[in-house]
Amino acid sequence: MQQCDIILEKHKRWVLGGLMLLTLLVYSRALTCGYIWDDDFYVTNNPVLTNGITGLADAWLKPGSTPQYYPLVFSSFWVEHQIWGFWAGGYHFTNILIHAISVVLLYGLLQKIGISRWVSLFAAMLFAIHPVHVESVAWITERKNVLSGMCYLAAASCYLTFISKRDWRMWAGTLLLFVLALLSKTVACTLPAALLLYIWFKQGKITLKDITPTLPFWVIGIVMGLFTVYMEKTHVGASGGEWELNAIERFLLAGRVLGFYAWSLLWPHPLIFTYPKWTIDASSILQWASTLVILLVLGLEVARSIQTGKRGRTFALLFFAGTLFPALGFFDVFPFTYSYVADHFQYLASIGILTLLAFVLARYPVIGLPVIVVFSVLTVMQIGAYKDAKTLWLDTIAKNPDAWMAHTNLGVIYINEGKEFAAIDSFEKALSIKPDYAEALANMGAIALINKRLDEAESYFAQALASRENFYRAHLNMALVQKLLGHPDQAITHYQRALEIMDDPAVRQQLEQLQAESK
């Protein structure tokens, strides 16, 4: 292994270029992919991109003008829109390029941590081509994931230089990169914990001198994290019965989530855009057992590292668990309405498990290289599911027939194709699985509205809003129904509620026009 390190150091530029090339080649299929779920809110129907400098300013200064407050992400989309408009291939290329840069950053960071170049190379290759990362790289909306990840890795690298040289310019650079990571996705708030974990890994202890430089990171991270939680509840819609888990249920969920993600990194099959949503049952002995086993493993690992002084494996496992903390179920996020797990949630956290796997593969390259090849092939195949929205939903339904969200979104596509009966069939399938699913109810209402069945439309929109009060589109459609029914006051109320959820100049103009007509 030492000889391999010497060779890799001698040909460093070729290694870095090879990692970039590997990533670009494996993900090149994504360049032919189009737009899928949420890409309309983030790109194609996002007024921030089309309103010039005003739109760009809104992304930074008006929380609520975008689906989530990640202004750096929307700024990158804004710049791209000025270059290539709505050509999907351009946005995909940027995602791939950012991911490739992160691969190179990871390779260097692992060496700074003290891992050999040979193992670092395998870890970087695994991170580059692992199939679970397709969701983050081949989905334009997940620019927030790859952009945040790149800034996170760059920040970590800067901080390690600060620790070794005590150069406060590097500390300032870390702080700037950390803020940029948070402005892309607040999962980066776990960085200060990871930095202290690294210090423990190197020293076996953490002193006040170690903690003090990280305090601004903790403050900023917590503030941004709480702001995101607030936005998820009030703007995105992560509130109501869907998220009413008690403390014990959240504890059980966290254990199951950890186990799921660890296994999917070792055995990435099948990968599903929307996994089945688990039922969390505090009376289930099996659920208690699985969670307690995971905690026992982590506890024994910490005890072993304290006793032996060998902390590398513990560092990797705790990094994995700690970086996943925001997605373990202790905080409510909107995707939990569909499933408690999603591949993109573990983009950064996967580094912990993949690095441990890299140690094994680097020791036995006769196994390691075939694994890299197999994972690369699986990734290329998985990218095929992201060709377009219809392909994605058909793939999801084939793997998870109870994915009510996929049935509903497929129904929307059928509407756009002029296949009203196929659309109704899809919505009814969704409602047979989840009778209170707001999206399906709203879509049934939209069909009734199109066909001038106003009373039926009103009923469906009312049910949708009863299920999800912060439902922007349902409020807009209900406003239109009330206007057509001759109830301007109720229409005004729904327009106002919609604007509270997301400020849209076109909607505001409709509201002002209706208010003027009602005087």
URPE-V695574 format. One record per residue. N is the residue number from 1. OMEGA is omega as a letter, one per 20 degrees, with the letter a starting at -180 (* if undefined). NEAR is the number of other ideal C-beta (glycine too) atoms within 10 Angstrom. Layout:
<<N & OMEGA & NEAR> <N & OMEGA & NEAR>>
This chain:
<<1 & r & 11> <2 & r & 8> <3 & r & 8> <4 & r & 15> <5 & r & 16> <6 & r & 11> <7 & a & 11> <8 & r & 18> <9 & a & 11> <10 & a & 10> <11 & a & 12> <12 & a & 12> <13 & r & 8> <14 & r & 11> <15 & a & 19> <16 & r & 15> <17 & r & 12> <18 & r & 14> <19 & r & 21> <20 & a & 16> <21 & r & 12> <22 & a & 18> <23 & a & 25> <24 & a & 16> <25 & a & 13> <26 & a & 25> <27 & a & 27> <28 & r & 14> <29 & a & 19> <30 & r & 25> <31 & r & 15> <32 & a & 14> <33 & r & 23> <34 & a & 17> <35 & r & 21> <36 & a & 23> <37 & r & 18> <38 & r & 13> <39 & r & 20> <40 & r & 13> <41 & a & 15> <42 & a & 25> <43 & a & 21> <44 & r & 16> <45 & a & 12> <46 & a & 21> <47 & r & 16> <48 & a & 24> <49 & a & 22> <50 & a & 14> <51 & r & 16> <52 & a & 11> <53 & r & 8> <54 & r & 11> <55 & r & 20> <56 & r & 19> <57 & r & 14> <58 & a & 20> <59 & a & 23> <60 & a & 16> <61 & a & 9> <62 & r & 15> <63 & a & 16> <64 & r & 17> <65 & r & 22> <66 & a & 24> <67 & r & 18> <68 & a & 21> <69 & r & 21> <70 & a & 23> <71 & r & 22> <72 & r & 21> <73 & a & 24> <74 & r & 28> <75 & r & 17> <76 & r & 19> <77 & a & 22> <78 & r & 20> <79 & a & 12> <80 & a & 20> <81 & r & 20> <82 & a & 10> <83 & a & 9> <84 & r & 13> <85 & a & 10> <86 & r & 15> <87 & a & 12> <88 & a & 20> <89 & r & 13> <90 & r & 16> <91 & r & 24> <92 & r & 26> <93 & r & 18> <94 & r & 20> <95 & a & 24> <96 & a & 20> <97 & r & 16> <98 & r & 21> <99 & r & 26> <100 & r & 22> <101 & r & 18> <102 & r & 29> <103 & r & 23> <104 & r & 19> <105 & r & 20> <106 & r & 26> <107 & r & 25> <108 & a & 18> <109 & a & 20> <110 & r & 22> <111 & r & 19> <112 & r & 16> <113 & r & 17> <114 & r & 12> <115 & a & 21> <116 & r & 18> <117 & a & 21> <118 & r & 22> <119 & r & 22> <120 & r & 25> <121 & r & 23> <122 & r & 27> <123 & r & 26> <124 & r & 30> <125 & r & 26> <126 & r & 25> <127 & a & 26> <128 & a & 29> <129 & a & 24> <130 & a & 25> <131 & a & 22> <132 & a & 23> <133 & r & 30> <134 & a & 29> <135 & a & 23> <136 & a & 24> <137 & a & 28> <138 & r & 26> <139 & a & 26> <140 & a & 25> <141 & a & 24> <142 & r & 26> <143 & a & 27> <144 & a & 22> <145 & a & 25> <146 & r & 27> <147 & r & 25> <148 & a & 27> <149 & r & 28> <150 & r & 24> <151 & r & 26> <152 & a & 29> <153 & r & 26> <154 & r & 22> <155 & r & 26> <156 & r & 22> <157 & r & 21> <158 & a & 21> <159 & r & 27> <160 & r & 21> <161 & r & 16> <162 & a & 20> <163 & a & 19> <164 & a & 10> <165 & a & 10> <166 & r & 10> <167 & a & 13> <168 & r & 10> <169 & r & 11> <170 & r & 18> <171 & r & 19> <172 & r & 12> <173 & r & 18> <174 & a & 27> <175 & r & 18> <176 & a & 14> <177 & r & 22> <178 & r & 27> <179 & r & 19> <180 & r & 18> <181 & r & 28> <182 & r & 27> <183 & r & 22> <184 & r & 27> <185 & a & 28> <186 & r & 25> <187 & r & 27> <188 & a & 29> <189 & r & 24> <190 & a & 21> <191 & a & 26> <192 & r & 23> <193 & r & 18> <194 & r & 21> <195 & r & 22> <196 & r & 17> <197 & r & 19> <198 & r & 20> <199 & r & 19> <200 & r & 16> <201 & a & 18> <202 & a & 13> <203 & a & 11> <204 & r & 11> <205 & r & 8> <206 & a & 13> <207 & r & 9> <208 & r & 6> <209 & r & 8> <210 & a & 16> <211 & a & 14> <212 & a & 9> <213 & a & 18> <214 & a & 20> <215 & r & 10> <216 & r & 15> <217 & r & 24> <218 & a & 15> <219 & a & 11> <220 & a & 16> <221 & a & 22> <222 & r & 12> <223 & r & 13> <224 & r & 20> <225 & r & 18> <226 & r & 13> <227 & r & 14> <228 & r & 22> <229 & r & 16> <230 & a & 12> <231 & r & 19> <232 & a & 21> <233 & a & 18> <234 & a & 14> <235 & a & 20> <236 & r & 19> <237 & a & 19> <238 & r & 20> <239 & a & 16> <240 & a & 17> <241 & a & 9> <242 & a & 18> <243 & a & 17> <244 & r & 9> <245 & r & 18> <246 & a & 9> <247 & a & 9> <248 & r & 11> <249 & r & 15> <250 & r & 15> <251 & r & 18> <252 & r & 22> <253 & a & 21> <254 & r & 21> <255 & a & 20> <256 & r & 19> <257 & r & 22> <258 & r & 25> <259 & a & 15> <260 & a & 16> <261 & r & 23> <262 & a & 22> <263 & a & 11> <264 & r & 21> <265 & r & 21> <266 & a & 10> <267 & a & 8> <268 & r & 19> <269 & i & 8> <270 & r & 12> <271 & a & 19> <272 & r & 20> <273 & r & 27> <274 & r & 23> <275 & r & 20> <276 & r & 15> <277 & a & 19> <278 & r & 15> <279 & a & 7> <280 & a & 18> <281 & a & 12> <282 & r & 13> <283 & a & 6> <284 & r & 12> <285 & a & 8> <286 & r & 8> <287 & r & 19> <288 & a & 16> <289 & a & 11> <290 & r & 17> <291 & a & 19> <292 & r & 13> <293 & r & 12> <294 & r & 18> <295 & r & 15> <296 & r & 10> <297 & r & 14> <298 & r & 16> <299 & r & 11> <300 & r & 11> <301 & r & 17> <302 & r & 14> <303 & r & 11> <304 & a & 14> <305 & r & 20> <306 & a & 12> <307 & a & 8> <308 & a & 9> <309 & r & 8> <310 & a & 10> <311 & a & 20> <312 & a & 15> <313 & r & 15> <314 & r & 21> <315 & a & 21> <316 & a & 24> <317 & r & 20> <318 & r & 21> <319 & r & 22> <320 & a & 24> <321 & a & 20> <322 & r & 17> <323 & r & 25> <324 & a & 22> <325 & r & 17> <326 & a & 21> <327 & a & 23> <328 & r & 20> <329 & r & 23> <330 & r & 13> <331 & a & 18> <332 & r & 19> <333 & a & 19> <334 & a & 19> <335 & r & 17> <336 & r & 20> <337 & a & 22> <338 & a & 20> <339 & r & 17> <340 & a & 23> <341 & r & 23> <342 & a & 21> <343 & a & 24> <344 & r & 22> <345 & a & 24> <346 & a & 29> <347 & r & 26> <348 & a & 27> <349 & a & 24> <350 & a & 25> <351 & a & 27> <352 & a & 24> <353 & a & 22> <354 & r & 25> <355 & r & 26> <356 & r & 20> <357 & a & 20> <358 & r & 26> <359 & r & 17> <360 & a & 13> <361 & r & 21> <362 & r & 20> <363 & r & 13> <364 & a & 10> <365 & r & 15> <366 & r & 7> <367 & a & 11> <368 & a & 20> <369 & r & 13> <370 & r & 11> <371 & r & 17> <372 & a & 20> <373 & a & 11> <374 & r & 13> <375 & r & 20> <376 & r & 19> <377 & r & 13> <378 & r & 18> <379 & r & 24> <380 & r & 18> <381 & a & 13> <382 & r & 23> <383 & r & 22> <384 & r & 16> <385 & a & 23> <386 & a & 26> <387 & r & 17> <388 & a & 15> <389 & a & 19> <390 & r & 17> <391 & a & 15> <392 & a & 24> <393 & r & 26> <394 & r & 14> <395 & a & 20> <396 & a & 22> <397 & r & 20> <398 & a & 13> <399 & a & 17> <400 & a & 19> <401 & a & 12> <402 & r & 15> <403 & a & 26> <404 & r & 24> <405 & r & 24> <406 & r & 27> <407 & a & 26> <408 & a & 26> <409 & r & 25> <410 & r & 24> <411 & r & 27> <412 & r & 19> <413 & r & 17> <414 & r & 19> <415 & a & 18> <416 & r & 11> <417 & a & 11> <418 & a & 8> <419 & a & 14> <420 & a & 14> <421 & r & 8> <422 & r & 15> <423 & r & 23> <424 & r & 16> <425 & r & 15> <426 & r & 26> <427 & r & 28> <428 & r & 14> <429 & r & 19> <430 & a & 26> <431 & r & 19> <432 & r & 12> <433 & a & 16> <434 & a & 21> <435 & a & 12> <436 & a & 15> <437 & a & 23> <438 & a & 25> <439 & a & 24> <440 & r & 30> <441 & a & 28> <442 & r & 27> <443 & r & 27> <444 & r & 25> <445 & r & 26> <446 & r & 22> <447 & r & 18> <448 & r & 19> <449 & r & 21> <450 & a & 11> <451 & r & 11> <452 & r & 9> <453 & a & 14> <454 & a & 15> <455 & r & 9> <456 & r & 16> <457 & r & 25> <458 & a & 21> <459 & a & 16> <460 & a & 25> <461 & r & 30> <462 & r & 15> <463 & r & 20> <464 & a & 27> <465 & r & 21> <466 & r & 14> <467 & a & 21> <468 & a & 21> <469 & a & 15> <470 & a & 22> <471 & a & 23> <472 & a & 21> <473 & r & 18> <474 & r & 29> <475 & r & 26> <476 & a & 22> <477 & r & 24> <478 & r & 28> <479 & r & 26> <480 & r & 19> <481 & a & 25> <482 & r & 22> <483 & a & 19> <484 & r & 14> <485 & r & 14> <486 & r & 8> <487 & a & 15> <488 & a & 15> <489 & r & 9> <490 & r & 16> <491 & r & 23> <492 & r & 17> <493 & a & 15> <494 & r & 23> <495 & a & 24> <496 & r & 15> <497 & r & 19> <498 & a & 25> <499 & r & 19> <500 & a & 14> <501 & r & 19> <502 & a & 21> <503 & r & 16> <504 & a & 17> <505 & a & 14> <506 & r & 8> <507 & r & 18> <508 & r & 14> <509 & r & 10> <510 & r & 19> <511 & a & 19> <512 & r & 11> <513 & r & 10> <514 & r & 17> <515 & r & 14> <516 & a & 8> <517 & a & 9> <518 & a & 11> <519 & * & 4>>
